[in-house]
Amino acid sequence: MTIQPQTVETRSAKQKRYVFVLLDNFTMLCFASAVESLRIANRMAGKTLYTWVLAGDGGETVACSNGTEFKVNMDLDELGRDDIVMLCGGIDVQAATTRRLLNWVRREARRGVVMGGLCTAGYTLAKAGLLDGKKATIHWENHDSFAEEFEEVTLTKSVFVIDGNRITTAGGTASIDLMLKLIADDHGEDLSNAVADQLIYSAIRTDQDTQRLSIPTRIGVRHPKLSRVIQIMEQAIEDPISPATLARDVGMSTRQLERLFRRYLNRSPKRYYMELRLSKARNLLMQTDMSVINVALACGFASPSHFSKCYRSHYNTTPYRERGSQAMRLSI
């Protein structure tokens, strides 16, 4: 089906060109979701509204996280001022964010080019200083490390964020939501909805939607007080709250809280809280250069020795070895 021409009158007759910069180990889903949305928009409109090229550091081939290699069209060359850059990130974005890439991103941004970061590539934009004083988002798995490293960025849990000429997404299918928004802005909602229909995408999200499932959905339990306690825990990792205080905050006794966790999660509140803190600690160890001592403090541990003991008990390795193995893996 093709939208009638009068429905897709462009607000600017000029075609828009997207430059997809593929970082090493980028996620195919975030890239494919974006470029396919543009391709389908052209098809539905019956004319070329969008063009795109693939770029990469070195200008040859880039491998995504599933091992597939892409031959890019260009190196990190100078762009037109009307180009829209979409950096495509994925695994180990810190290693993929090279000095040459950062210099290029800063240079093109100074020339007025719109800069976007899909999935974890928001890290690259932040590292280049392009998100200072702006709102942004990033994949939830990288949220903790990003917040620790870039305090000047207002980090949200939104599916995507557009703040001026800076764009970030949470990754995965969030690229579809972003592109549908941009297509609607350029050519109207009729075309955007036609693209969504072609993608069999029936639940379009906006920048007001959050990227993670609700707590009841994640834990598979719809108990309001249990969900509220877990929410409080997740928001107070650095300064853990006692089970007695948690129970009081939701209007129950400590014994009732214990029974609630045992019944639905097969663990004590204390154990569940510890697992949340250790999970954040592991993310910080794997994704930042924070010292082990600072990671311990950020996750509510009073001493490195206690942190190391708890970490070893849960992950069967020490924080220091975890950091060492990560550094070795990135150097290969």
C-alpha positions in Angstrom: 0.0 0.0 0.0 1.2 3.5 -0.8 0.0 6.6 1.0 -1.6 9.1 -1.3 0.8 11.9 -2.3 -1.2 14.7 -0.8 -1.0 12.9 2.6 2.8 13.0 2.7 3.5 16.6 1.6 6.9 17.2 3.0 7.6 20.2 5.2 10.9 20.4 3.4 11.3 19.2 -0.2 14.9 18.4 0.5 15.8 14.7 1.2 17.3 13.9 4.5 20.5 11.9 4.7 21.3 9.7 7.7 24.8 8.7 8.4 24.9 5.5 10.5 28.2 5.2 12.2 28.7 1.6 13.2 30.8 1.1 16.3 32.6 -2.2 16.9 30.3 -4.8 18.4 27.2 -2.7 17.7 23.8 -4.2 18.2 22.2 -5.2 14.9 18.7 -4.8 16.2 19.0 -1.1 17.0 20.6 -0.4 13.6 18.2 -2.5 11.5 15.2 -1.1 13.3 16.2 2.5 12.4 17.3 1.9 8.8 14.3 -0.3 8.0 11.9 2.4 9.2 13.5 4.8 6.8 13.3 2.3 3.9 9.7 1.6 4.5 8.9 5.3 4.8 10.3 5.8 1.3 8.2 2.8 0.0 5.0 4.0 1.6 5.5 7.6 0.3 6.3 6.3 -3.2 9.4 8.5 -3.4 12.8 8.9 -1.8 12.4 11.0 1.4 15.4 9.6 3.1 18.8 8.3 2.1 21.5 6.8 4.2 25.2 5.7 4.3 27.2 3.5 6.6 30.4 4.9 8.2 33.0 3.4 10.4 36.3 4.1 12.0 38.7 3.0 9.2 36.2 3.0 6.4 36.2 -0.7 5.7 34.2 -3.3 7.7 32.6 -3.4 11.1 31.4 -6.5 13.0 28.3 -6.3 15.1 27.8 -8.2 18.3 26.3 -11.3 16.6 29.4 -11.6 14.4 28.0 -10.4 11.2 30.3 -8.0 9.3 29.1 -4.9 7.4 31.1 -3.2 4.7 30.8 0.5 5.3 30.5 3.2 2.6 32.9 5.7 4.2 35.4 6.5 6.9 34.9 9.3 9.5 34.9 11.9 6.8 33.6 15.5 6.8 29.8 15.6 6.5 27.2 18.0 5.2 25.7 20.3 7.8 22.2 18.9 7.1 23.3 15.3 7.7 21.9 13.4 10.7 24.4 11.2 12.4 23.3 8.0 14.3 26.0 6.3 16.2 25.1 2.7 16.7 26.5 1.1 19.9 26.4 -2.2 21.5 28.7 -4.3 23.7 31.9 -2.8 25.1 31.0 0.6 24.0 33.8 2.1 26.1 36.4 0.2 24.0 34.6 1.1 20.7 34.7 4.8 21.6 38.2 5.5 20.2 40.0 8.8 20.5 39.7 9.3 16.7 35.9 8.7 16.9 35.6 11.2 19.7 37.5 13.9 17.8 35.4 13.3 14.8 32.1 13.5 16.8 33.2 16.8 18.4 34.3 18.3 15.1 31.1 17.5 13.3 29.0 18.6 16.3 30.7 22.0 16.2 29.7 22.3 12.5 26.0 21.9 13.6 25.4 18.3 12.6 22.6 16.6 14.5 24.1 13.8 16.6 22.2 10.7 17.8 23.3 7.7 19.9 21.4 4.4 19.5 21.6 1.8 22.3 24.8 2.3 24.2 26.2 5.0 21.9 24.8 7.6 24.2 28.0 6.9 26.1 30.1 8.1 23.1 28.1 11.3 22.9 28.5 11.9 26.7 32.2 11.1 26.5 32.6 13.7 23.8 30.9 16.2 26.1 27.9 16.6 23.8 25.3 15.7 26.4 26.4 18.1 29.1 23.4 19.9 30.6 21.0 17.8 28.4 18.6 15.0 29.0 19.5 11.6 27.6 18.8 7.9 27.9 20.8 4.7 27.5 20.2 1.0 27.7 19.1 0.1 31.3 22.0 -2.3 31.7 24.4 0.7 31.3 22.3 3.1 33.3 24.3 2.8 36.6 27.7 3.2 35.1 26.6 6.1 32.9 25.1 7.9 35.9 28.3 7.5 37.9 30.6 8.8 35.1 28.5 11.6 33.6 26.9 13.5 36.5 26.4 16.6 34.3 23.9 14.7 32.1 20.3 14.4 33.2 19.8 10.6 32.6 16.3 9.3 32.2 14.8 5.9 31.8 12.8 6.9 28.7 12.7 4.8 25.5 14.2 7.7 23.6 15.1 11.4 24.2 15.3 14.3 21.8 17.0 17.3 23.4 17.7 19.9 20.8 20.1 18.5 18.2 21.1 15.6 20.5 19.2 12.3 20.3 19.6 9.1 22.4 17.7 5.8 22.6 17.6 2.9 25.0 18.5 0.4 22.3 16.7 -2.5 20.6 13.3 -1.7 19.2 13.4 1.8 20.7 15.0 2.8 17.4 11.6 2.2 15.8 9.8 4.5 18.2 12.4 7.2 17.6 12.3 6.9 13.8 8.5 6.9 13.8 8.6 10.1 15.8 11.1 11.7 13.4 9.1 10.6 10.4 5.9 12.0 11.9 7.7 15.3 12.5 9.0 15.4 8.9 6.0 14.1 7.0 3.0 13.7 9.3 1.5 11.0 11.4 -0.3 9.2 8.5 3.0 8.2 7.0 4.5 7.3 10.4 1.5 5.1 11.2 1.7 3.4 7.8 5.4 2.6 8.5 4.3 1.2 11.9 1.7 -1.0 10.3 4.2 -2.4 7.8 6.5 -3.2 10.7 3.6 -4.9 12.6 4.4 -2.5 15.3 1.1 -1.9 17.1 2.3 -0.3 20.4 4.1 2.9 19.5 5.9 4.4 22.5 6.8 8.0 23.0 9.6 9.8 24.9 7.3 9.6 28.0 7.4 5.8 28.1 10.1 3.9 30.1 12.3 1.2 28.7 12.0 -1.5 31.3 9.0 -3.6 32.2 7.1 -2.7 35.3 8.3 -4.3 38.5 5.2 -6.6 38.8 5.9 -7.8 35.2 9.6 -8.3 35.9 9.2 -10.3 39.0 6.0 -12.1 37.8 4.1 -11.0 40.9 1.3 -8.4 41.1 1.4 -7.5 44.8 1.4 -3.7 45.3 3.3 -3.7 48.6 6.0 -6.1 47.3 6.4 -4.0 44.2 6.6 -0.8 46.3 9.3 -2.3 48.5 11.4 -3.4 45.5 11.0 0.1 44.0 12.4 1.6 47.2 15.3 -0.8 47.2 16.2 0.0 43.7 16.2 3.7 44.4 18.3 3.3 47.6 21.3 1.2 46.5 24.0 3.5 47.9 22.3 3.9 51.3 20.5 0.6 52.0 17.4 0.8 54.1 16.7 -1.7 56.9 14.0 -4.3 56.5 12.2 -2.8 59.5 12.1 0.6 57.9 11.0 -0.8 54.5 8.2 -2.7 56.2 7.0 0.4 58.1 7.1 2.5 54.9 4.5 0.2 53.3 2.4 -0.4 56.4 3.3 -3.9 57.5 5.4 -5.6 60.1 8.9 -6.9 59.5 7.7 -10.5 59.9 5.0 -9.9 57.3 7.6 -8.5 54.9 9.8 -11.5 55.4 6.8 -13.9 54.7 5.9 -11.9 51.6 9.4 -12.2 50.1 9.7 -15.9 51.0 6.3 -16.6 49.5 6.8 -14.8 46.2 10.6 -14.6 45.6 11.9 -17.5 47.7 14.4 -15.3 49.5 14.6 -12.9 52.4 14.3 -9.1 51.8 17.9 -8.8 53.0 19.1 -11.3 50.4 17.1 -9.8 47.6 18.5 -6.3 48.5 22.0 -7.7 48.5 21.5 -9.2 45.0 20.4 -5.8 43.7 23.4 -4.1 45.2 25.8 -6.8 43.8 24.3 -6.6 40.4 24.9 -2.8 40.3 28.4 -3.4 41.6 29.1 -5.9 38.8 27.9 -3.4 36.2 30.1 -0.7 37.6 33.2 -3.0 37.6 32.6 -4.1 34.0 31.6 -0.8 32.5 33.6 1.9 34.4 37.1 2.7 35.6 35.9 3.3 39.1 38.1 1.9 41.8 36.9 -1.2 43.7 36.6 1.0 46.8 34.4 3.5 45.1 32.3 0.8 43.6 31.8 -0.6 47.1 30.7 2.7 48.5 28.4 3.4 45.6 26.6 0.1 46.3 26.2 0.6 50.0 29.2 -1.4 51.4 31.0 0.2 54.3 34.3 -1.6 53.6 36.1 -3.2 50.6 36.6 -6.4 52.6 32.9 -6.8 53.3 32.2 -6.0 49.7 34.8 -8.5 48.4 33.4 -11.2 50.7 29.8 -10.7 49.6 30.8 -10.5 45.9 32.9 -13.7 46.0 30.0 -15.5 47.7 27.6 -14.5 45.0 29.7 -14.5 41.8 32.4 -17.0 42.8 35.2 -14.5 42.1 36.5 -11.3 43.7 35.8 -7.8 42.5 39.5 -7.4 41.7 39.6 -10.5 39.6 36.4 -9.4 37.8 38.0 -6.1 37.0 41.2 -7.8 35.8 39.4 -10.3 33.6 37.4 -7.4 32.0 40.5 -5.4 31.3 42.2 -8.5 29.7 39.1 -9.1 27.6 39.0 -5.5 26.3 42.7 -5.6 25.4 42.4 -8.7 23.2 
